[in-house]
Amino acid sequence: MKKITYDIINNKTTKLFFDAFSNPKRFKILLILKDKSMNVLSLQQIMDCEQSDLSHNLQCLLNCGFVDKETRGKERIYSINKETKPIINSIYKHIDKYGNYMASCNIINNNKLGNKNE
């Protein structure tokens, strides 16, 4: 097993990882795909967004390794990959359990308003 170091906190890739997850559209795509693979049209109907916007976000998730794509003729089927699924499940459980506490956290809420006092 690889030794954990705290240098990862200052790593640009770590920031990119969390940026990908923190985008509401991309996170919604991951939540949708956590239980079922889907084609672009089905995802577009659930997401209620433009196909170009969906494709842009799917490409980001694909490039970052969060989803897999299978091509069947002209149809592209997207699925969450096996490494990402447990992360999404854990995040979902955490939000479900602690969402009310996070919503009332003055530190996070103040930072969102531009107050960077930590």
C-alpha positions as CSV (number, residue, x, y, z in Angstrom):
1,M,0.0,0.0,0.0
2,K,1.2,3.5,-0.9
3,K,2.3,5.7,2.0
4,I,0.0,8.6,2.5
5,T,1.7,12.0,2.5
6,Y,0.1,15.4,3.1
7,D,1.8,16.9,0.0
8,I,-1.4,15.9,-1.8
9,I,-3.2,18.9,-0.2
10,N,-1.1,21.4,-2.3
11,N,-1.2,19.2,-5.4
12,K,-2.9,20.8,-8.5
13,T,-4.5,17.5,-9.4
14,T,-6.3,17.4,-6.0
15,K,-7.8,20.7,-6.7
16,L,-8.9,19.6,-10.1
17,F,-10.4,16.4,-8.6
18,F,-12.6,18.4,-6.2
19,D,-13.4,21.0,-8.9
20,A,-14.9,18.2,-11.0
21,F,-17.0,16.9,-8.1
22,S,-18.1,20.4,-6.9
23,N,-19.7,21.3,-10.2
24,P,-23.5,20.8,-9.6
25,K,-24.2,19.5,-13.1
26,R,-21.3,17.0,-13.1
27,F,-22.2,15.8,-9.6
28,K,-25.8,15.3,-10.6
29,I,-24.6,13.3,-13.6
30,L,-22.6,11.1,-11.2
31,L,-25.6,10.6,-8.9
32,I,-27.8,9.6,-11.8
33,L,-25.2,7.2,-13.2
34,K,-24.4,5.6,-9.7
35,D,-27.2,3.1,-10.2
36,K,-27.7,2.8,-13.9
37,S,-25.8,3.2,-17.2
38,M,-27.5,5.6,-19.6
39,N,-27.2,7.0,-23.1
40,V,-27.0,10.7,-23.7
41,L,-30.6,11.1,-24.6
42,S,-31.8,9.5,-21.4
43,L,-29.4,11.6,-19.4
44,Q,-30.4,14.8,-21.2
45,Q,-34.1,14.1,-20.4
46,I,-33.3,13.7,-16.7
47,M,-30.9,16.6,-16.6
48,D,-33.2,18.9,-18.6
49,C,-30.3,20.6,-20.3
50,E,-28.9,21.2,-23.7
51,Q,-27.2,18.3,-25.4
52,S,-24.0,20.3,-25.9
53,D,-23.8,21.3,-22.2
54,L,-24.4,17.6,-21.2
55,S,-21.7,16.4,-23.6
56,H,-19.2,19.0,-22.3
57,N,-19.7,17.8,-18.7
58,L,-19.6,14.1,-19.7
59,Q,-16.4,14.7,-21.6
60,C,-14.9,16.3,-18.4
61,L,-16.0,13.3,-16.3
62,L,-14.6,11.0,-18.9
63,N,-11.3,12.8,-19.1
64,C,-11.0,12.8,-15.3
65,G,-11.7,9.1,-15.1
66,F,-15.0,9.3,-13.3
67,V,-17.1,7.7,-15.9
68,D,-16.7,5.1,-18.7
69,K,-18.1,5.2,-22.2
70,E,-19.3,2.3,-24.3
71,T,-20.1,2.8,-27.9
72,R,-22.9,0.7,-29.4
73,G,-23.3,1.7,-33.0
74,K,-24.1,5.4,-32.9
75,E,-25.2,5.3,-29.3
76,R,-22.9,6.1,-26.4
77,I,-23.6,4.6,-23.1
78,Y,-22.1,6.2,-20.0
79,S,-21.6,4.5,-16.6
80,I,-19.9,5.5,-13.4
81,N,-16.6,3.6,-13.1
82,K,-15.9,1.1,-10.3
83,E,-13.5,3.4,-8.5
84,T,-15.9,6.3,-8.5
85,K,-19.0,4.6,-7.4
86,P,-18.0,4.0,-3.8
87,I,-16.8,7.7,-3.6
88,I,-20.2,8.9,-4.8
89,N,-22.1,6.5,-2.5
90,S,-20.0,7.8,0.5
91,I,-20.6,11.4,-0.4
92,Y,-24.3,10.8,-0.9
93,K,-24.5,9.1,2.6
94,H,-22.6,11.9,4.2
95,I,-24.8,14.6,2.7
96,D,-27.9,12.6,3.7
97,K,-26.7,12.2,7.3
98,Y,-25.0,15.6,7.9
99,G,-26.6,17.9,5.3
100,N,-28.5,19.9,7.9
101,Y,-25.3,20.4,9.9
102,M,-23.4,21.6,6.9
103,A,-26.3,24.0,6.0
104,S,-26.0,25.6,9.4
105,C,-22.2,25.8,9.4
106,N,-21.4,29.5,9.7
107,I,-17.8,29.0,8.7
108,I,-18.7,27.5,5.3
109,N,-21.6,30.0,4.8
110,N,-19.3,33.0,5.6
111,N,-16.7,31.7,3.2
112,K,-19.3,31.5,0.4
113,L,-20.2,35.1,1.0
114,G,-16.6,36.2,0.5
115,N,-15.4,36.3,4.1
116,K,-12.3,34.2,4.1
117,N,-11.7,34.1,7.9
118,E,-10.9,30.5,8.8
